[in-house]
Amino acid sequence: MTQTTPAPTHELSSTQHSIIVLGSGIAGLASALALSRDGHTITVLDRDAPPPATSADEAFTQWNRKGVGHVRHSHAFLAVLYQLLRDSYPDLLQRLLDAGCRELTFEDGLPATLRNTYQPSPEDQDLTILTSRRTTLEFVIRGYVADLPNVTLETGVRVRDLVVDTKTRPPAVTGVMAETDTSPLSARHADIVIDATGRTSQVPSWLAKEGIVPTEETEPCGILYFTRHYRLKPGCEEPSRGIVPGAGDLGYLKYGVFPADNGCFSITLAVPEIETGLRMAMVDPAKFDAACMSLPGIADWVSPDRSDPASKVLGMGKLASRWRSFIATENEGKQCALVTNFFAIGDAAIRTNPLYGRGCSCAFVEAHALAETLQANGDPQQRAIIYADRLEQAIRPYYDSMVKQDKSAMLQAERGVSGAKTASLKGRLMASFAEDAITPAVRGSTPLLREAMKGFHMLEPPMDWLQRPANILRILWMWVRPKATKKHLYPPKLGPERDEMHLRLDAKPATA
Ligand SMILES: Cc1cc2nc3c(=O)[nH]c(=O)nc-3n(C[C@H](O)[C@H](O)[C@H](O)COP(=O)(O)OP(=O)(O)OC[C@H]3O[C@@H](n4cnc5c(N)ncnc54)[C@H](O)[C@@H]3O)c2cc1C
């Protein structure tokens, strides 16, 4: 909507603003957390009702969260986010732990090959992750944000449009058009508007009406997600760690167990889009459980003696990675903002393949980047450019590396279906470097595993560890070693071959 009335003046200092955040998912909450510390006045609007809950269990069973379709899929917070909570919001981290969220340490994740020789290092504290049901994470963070003095959370508010002043160059967002069940559509003004409405954000279509069109890069993730929740039976404990890991990749199927809060856990099976037979089978709870029982890394978890299912099988498809930018590059590389006083954050800005578990971490990193941007510069155009640049610096290396890995995983899945072998010498060499060098080297060296994990957990660019001479030497040395001397370092068999899995699930194998 084009603005017809001027925005009201706000009694704020030049560095403190009135801010409307659209959406109270992880990114909206992260924005409120990060920005409230600078004294901004923040109103968070969400169309969903608040959690009707006083406990994590009620949040899981009763919270009607239509606005976040994936809220009951497995979630973990990577080490970068755990660290940020620990260092910037220790009282929030404590609340999460009090609610039952779990710290999984670097030592907890060691492969069997390294457990007996493990020597702790102080830096391992920075490799802890946080897991729990996503409803618990969101419920607790939301409660914490609601207690902040300069933040107001409003629920049942549907935002329908932006208010844009098109008389300025570039156009400036000055507010939103919103409605509730009891109040008609009306304008609400603010100095700054943040889009945190997630992966289905309508904001680009609202801006397009004003001629503002962001650039978008979109890539398919190539997988479908299937998640089922379980609860340990009274008196039962989680199984001890075995030889076969609790997460793995069979090419035609990826699996992972997510220990969660209050005696709960979930299992996610990710199936390549091309595996049509497995996709159909996995929605059937009996077949999902049969698939789990055939995977030695998770079979013990879902044994009927140990746990009971606590949900149906939740499926999710149409997964894509997407990078949205509101900056244009003009002649001679000069950057300019397409719109000012507006920032996109979380999935509305950058959406990543859920397999990497990076979405919530990105949202928090972006929220802090935005807070620092507003502190650093008062010029609306410069702010837009600086924010976009910070996201490029902080997230682009992980995004590009993920897109590359996803393409390679899709090729592998295609070969699994067609039965084709890797033909080129380069392809075979790369496969051998991964299987006969990197994998056994990492499984045989705690320092190398630490280095690899820093990249995975967004603590340093994902490929840096593979460029350090000491690491390269270790890996190359492993490559030239005869197989007989390193056979104990190869991963154990993770599960049945593709054909056998189809037989077990009575699924029709996809054909090329
Ligand atoms: C299957 C799956 C598994 C994942 N697993 C992980 C994981 O393990 N770890 C991890 O870090 N990330 C994971 N992610 C990614 C992570 O969930 C997302 O990155 C995260 O939810 C993004 O948060 P958000 O706030 O941007 O969007 P959302 O969480 O989707 O929140 C958007 C909010 O906006 C509100 N809203 C939307 N439109 C309007 C409107 N018009 N008016 C008012 N309110 C509106 C919605 O109600 C909602 O509350 C996963 C994603 C998927 C799909």
The ligand as a MOL file (V3000), in Angstrom:
LIG
                    3D

  0  0  0     0  0            999 V3000
M  V30 BEGIN CTAB
M  V30 COUNTS 53 58 0 0 0
M  V30 BEGIN ATOM
M  V30 1 C 11.6590 -29.8330 8.3980 0
M  V30 2 C 12.5530 -28.7640 8.9440 0
M  V30 3 C 13.4880 -29.0630 9.9280 0
M  V30 4 C 14.3490 -28.0680 10.4090 0
M  V30 5 N 15.2940 -28.3680 11.3460 0
M  V30 6 C 16.1090 -27.3980 11.8160 0
M  V30 7 C 17.0770 -27.6630 12.8220 0
M  V30 8 O 17.2550 -28.7920 13.2820 0
M  V30 9 N 17.8440 -26.6270 13.2710 0
M  V30 10 C 17.7080 -25.3660 12.7770 0
M  V30 11 O 18.4180 -24.4600 13.2180 0
M  V30 12 N 16.8050 -25.0910 11.8210 0
M  V30 13 C 16.0070 -26.0640 11.3360 0
M  V30 14 N 15.0860 -25.7710 10.3830 0
M  V30 15 C 14.9900 -24.3980 9.8940 0
M  V30 16 C 14.2380 -23.5400 10.9040 0
M  V30 17 O 13.0860 -24.1950 11.3620 0
M  V30 18 C 13.8460 -22.2440 10.2330 0
M  V30 19 O 15.0040 -21.6590 9.7260 0
M  V30 20 C 13.1740 -21.3180 11.2270 0
M  V30 21 O 11.9090 -21.8000 11.5610 0
M  V30 22 C 13.0320 -19.9400 10.6110 0
M  V30 23 O 12.3880 -19.1270 11.5220 0
M  V30 24 P 11.5300 -17.8870 11.0130 0
M  V30 25 O 11.1810 -17.1560 12.2340 0
M  V30 26 O 12.2400 -17.2270 9.9070 0
M  V30 27 O 10.2300 -18.5230 10.3670 0
M  V30 28 P 9.0650 -19.3420 11.0930 0
M  V30 29 O 9.5960 -20.1080 12.2330 0
M  V30 30 O 8.3820 -20.0850 10.0000 0
M  V30 31 O 8.0890 -18.2290 11.6960 0
M  V30 32 C 7.3460 -17.3650 10.8690 0
M  V30 33 C 6.3090 -16.6830 11.7610 0
M  V30 34 O 5.6420 -15.6710 11.0200 0
M  V30 35 C 4.2480 -15.7280 11.2910 0
M  V30 36 N 3.5540 -15.1440 10.1300 0
M  V30 37 C 3.6330 -15.5490 8.8400 0
M  V30 38 N 2.9070 -14.7340 8.0530 0
M  V30 39 C 2.3480 -13.7950 8.8580 0
M  V30 40 C 1.5080 -12.6800 8.6290 0
M  V30 41 N 1.1000 -12.3510 7.3950 0
M  V30 42 N 1.1180 -11.9390 9.6850 0
M  V30 43 C 1.5350 -12.2470 10.9420 0
M  V30 44 N 2.3390 -13.2870 11.2100 0
M  V30 45 C 2.7550 -14.0490 10.1850 0
M  V30 46 C 3.9730 -17.2060 11.4980 0
M  V30 47 O 2.7960 -17.4290 12.2410 0
M  V30 48 C 5.2340 -17.6300 12.2600 0
M  V30 49 O 5.0740 -17.4660 13.6380 0
M  V30 50 C 14.2410 -26.7580 9.8910 0
M  V30 51 C 13.3040 -26.4610 8.8980 0
M  V30 52 C 12.4750 -27.4520 8.4220 0
M  V30 53 C 11.5050 -27.1000 7.3230 0
M  V30 END ATOM
M  V30 BEGIN BOND
M  V30 1 1 1 2
M  V30 2 1 2 3
M  V30 3 2 2 52
M  V30 4 2 3 4
M  V30 5 1 4 5
M  V30 6 1 4 50
M  V30 7 2 5 6
M  V30 8 1 6 7
M  V30 9 1 6 13
M  V30 10 2 7 8
M  V30 11 1 7 9
M  V30 12 1 9 10
M  V30 13 2 10 11
M  V30 14 1 10 12
M  V30 15 2 12 13
M  V30 16 1 13 14
M  V30 17 1 14 15
M  V30 18 1 14 50
M  V30 19 1 15 16
M  V30 20 1 16 17
M  V30 21 1 16 18
M  V30 22 1 18 19
M  V30 23 1 18 20
M  V30 24 1 20 21
M  V30 25 1 20 22
M  V30 26 1 22 23
M  V30 27 1 23 24
M  V30 28 2 24 25
M  V30 29 1 24 26
M  V30 30 1 24 27
M  V30 31 1 27 28
M  V30 32 2 28 29
M  V30 33 1 28 30
M  V30 34 1 28 31
M  V30 35 1 31 32
M  V30 36 1 32 33
M  V30 37 1 33 34
M  V30 38 1 33 48
M  V30 39 1 34 35
M  V30 40 1 35 36
M  V30 41 1 35 46
M  V30 42 1 36 37
M  V30 43 1 36 45
M  V30 44 2 37 38
M  V30 45 1 38 39
M  V30 46 1 39 40
M  V30 47 2 39 45
M  V30 48 1 40 41
M  V30 49 2 40 42
M  V30 50 1 42 43
M  V30 51 2 43 44
M  V30 52 1 44 45
M  V30 53 1 46 47
M  V30 54 1 46 48
M  V30 55 1 48 49
M  V30 56 2 50 51
M  V30 57 1 51 52
M  V30 58 1 52 53
M  V30 END BOND
M  V30 END CTAB
M  END
